[in-house]
Amino acid sequence: MKSGSARNVVFARPIVVSDEGLGIHIALTAQEDGAIDFEILGGEESLVHSQRRLSSARRRAFFQLLERP
């Protein structure tokens, strides 16, 4: 399986996981200019821990990684 990376991602809030665990969600939103916004959310209150915009070039690379076996 291939993997990729997103660079320069800043976490405004650290993700702290206790023994009970923590639900994390990644929200992807397509933009009209071809970019993708993503947010990493966690906890019962769905706090935003990180967010970033991927340009259209990075978007193509991101989806190519997802399509590879």
N, C-alpha and C positions, 0 to 999 in steps of 0.2 A: 504494500500500500504506500502510495506517495503522500507526502505531506508538504505543507507550505508554511509561510509565516507572514505575519503583518508586523511591520517595523514601526518603531516610534510610538507604540501604544502606551498611553499614560493612564494609570489607574488613579482616579481622584479619591477613591475609597478602597482600602485594602479589603480583600475577601478573606474573612476569618471563618474557618470551619470548625465547629465543635464536634464532640463525639456523636451528637444527634444528626450531623450532616447539615447540608445547606443546599437548597435548590437554586441552581443557576440557569438563567435563560439568556440566549443570544438572539436579539431582534435584528433582522435585516430589512432595510427599507430601500427599494429602488428609487432613484431620483430621475427626473426627466432628462438630465444631461448625461445619463449613462452611469453615473457613479452609484455606489451603494453606501448607505450609512449603516453602521452597526452600533449596537449598545449591548453591554454585558450587564445584566441585572441580576440581583440576588436577594434572597431573604423574603419574608412574608410581606414586606412593604415594597418589594420590587425596586430597591434602591439602585440607581445607576452607579456602577463601579467604574465603567470605562465607556468611551464612545470615540468613534473615528469615522471618517469618510474615506472610502476607497475610490480612486479615480477609475475611469472607464478602462484604462489599460490594466490596472490591478484587478478590476472586476473580471475581465476576461481570463486572466491568469488564475484567479480564485475559482471560477467555475470550471476551468479546464482541470484543475486538481480534483475537484469533486467528481468529475466524470470518469477519471482514470480508475482502472481496477487495482 
